[in-house]
Amino acid sequence: MTALLIKGVRPYGEGEPTNIRVTDGVISAIEPATGADEPVPADLPVFDAAGLVALPGFVDLHTHLREPGREDTETIETGSRAAALGGYTAVFAMANTDPVTDNAVIAEHVWRRGAEIGLVDVHPVGAVTVGLAGAKLAELGTMAASAADVRVFSDDGHCVHDPLIMRRALEYSVALDAVIAQHAEEPRLTVGAQAHEGERAARLGLAGWPASAEETIVARDCLLAGHAGARLHICHVSCAGTVEVLRWAKQRGVRVSAEVTPHHLLLTDERLGSYDPVNKVNPPLRTAADVQAMRAALADGVIDCVATDHAPHAVQDKDCEWASAKPGMLGLQTALSIVVETMRGTGALDWRGIARVLSERPAEIAGLAGQGRPIEVGEPANLALVDPDARWTVRGEELASLAGNTPYEGMELMARVVGTVLRGQVTAGRERIAV
Amino acid sequence: MKHLLTTEGLSAAEATAVLDTADTLKQTLLGREVRKLPTLRGRTVLTMFYENSTRTRVSFEIAGKWMSADVVNVSASGSSVGKGESLRDTVLTLRAAGADCVIARHPASGAAHRLAEWLGSAGTSVVNAGDGTHEHPTQALLDAATLRERLGSLDGRRIGIVGDVLHSRVARSNVHLLATLGAEVVLIAPPTLLPYGATNWPVRVSYTLDAELPTLDAVMMLRVQAERMHGGFFPSAREYSINYGLSEARAALLPEHAVVLHPGPMLRGMEIASAVADSAQAAITEQVRNGVHVRMAVLYHLLAGEEGAA
């Protein structure tokens, strides 16, 4: 029997401090915390959580762990550690590895490595098309039937742009009870694109990535998903116009869900003036009006959840001229802080709301039965323990990822994950044994 | 001035100082048999061109040599760049080899900004000789020098910039500099070749060249690159030429005093009729001549001030 006592924590930041007892990975009791001098049985591991808020462990639908292929920038092990430190108990590892996760062998490798490391549940995302090439469906059924139990498919990094291929993928996924996660970017409208097509990029001479390239694909795919009765998920929504399309599709009953990244909740194209590629990301940072639209849509549920699009890159792929730099930024360890700053700090979401967008909805979208559960007796002990009053300064070199490409370098953020519990095991932060 | 990366943000006083120095240098060298000043003796200037260029590279090289600097040309094809070396490593190597000034042309917008950041605030200066579709500040300065010479002053003058503004670093640099120097700028192009939000630049936008010509003090024709002609930005080279080419008939609409500029290389017959390019109104060879003096002035302001202080 394994056991853990989490002392003095406030679930969802509500009510009086409680002690959460965990037995064999399951919450066995939630009792009022009577005081610091309450006797604790010898040998019982205790996590002193006074002043902390307990949330259900976070679920990231969009993580790049880079293994196999770019183990110089991140591995399943280092990415798992970053995830645990960020409060995550499950992550979805995107398929754009090298080789691509477009078959059961690679999917099972990723899944097994994640399980061996054991810091976070690593679920491989399967590619929709062979080699992410957009031409031929990958063996979705074989991946779904594998030990990795793949239920989320995406060509992320590339748009499944051919409408017929997308239609077939959506239709085929119905039998697997899977979801197709689309990187919505019409490639003909984004040839050579470097930055959000707006006044900023025009002045800087950076080729534009127009909002319409996202909006048109989202509109098309919502119609296709509606016709097929399939489940569609839109990756990293970045444009105000996309929110209106999603609202319309949801009102029509289309089974569509959507995510927004922390960086699209906070950063704008105002940052591009330095040409520092740490700000280069796909989809690009957009305008302040888009950022406001992302926050409002996340608050009212048109955008379902937050996903990090955690994208580690080597120094040489970032410390170069803008056009040669790879798009992407780290996100796992800063996500909670950014969400608190942009959503709770503005009054748009309370802790319950943050639990919804970081844990409950993404778990539902991906069909994870043991994640995103309420903090109640009998539920799995998957928890993120948050210090709501922390102030901390981001330093890329201090993050657990091998790469250090964080756009928040030197920024002071509010709130921080100080402990993570995965089925009763402490995966981040430190419990102590009572003496 | 530490670097010259853009004309955006360059003050009227700074720009005028460079133009005045260029005038002085031009007068000083006028009629001299030996066109060489000792000002930058012992200074090492590197040109680093990652794109094909004849006139800009040669102009900088002559400018450096007339100032007695040691000028070394690095071309992307004949250097370690061909072996896959990063831009950062290349420029740090060149600094270590003793460059006082790096003159860079690069296909990526912002490349000169990155070079300046890597080189830091001490030591080597960077001159942007064209970065992608962003800026080409010395071209704008030499255009301003040429216009000042012909028109006396730029204040209150109306200058038309015609053609592929979207992809033109010359246009961007000119918009900022001309506005700073008090000119009124009109961008004239089909909507497909205008940048997003150009209406909020310090300019007026027009789609009709004929309507603008009669009130212009100068018209600046931009180059149309071959890849744009096939990129669907306009239906055909013929239609472009019919609507935006500076034909003889169209040039006749200009006021008599108006100046015709072209940054080169010209597509005769398409962007500009030969007779117009070779007419007395055209200042195209003067642009090239002034280019040397303006670039001498830029090197002087970047490098000689330091020497004076030492």
Interface residues (C-beta under 8 A of the other chain):
Chain A: Q194 E197 G198 E199 A201 A202 R203 L204 G205 L206 A207 G208 S274 Y275 D276 Q316 D319 C320 E321 W322 A323 S324
Chain B: E8 S86 L87 R88 H106 P107 A108 S109 G110 A111 H113 R114 E117 D131 G132 T133 H134 E135 R169 R172 P195 Y196 G197 A198 N200 W201
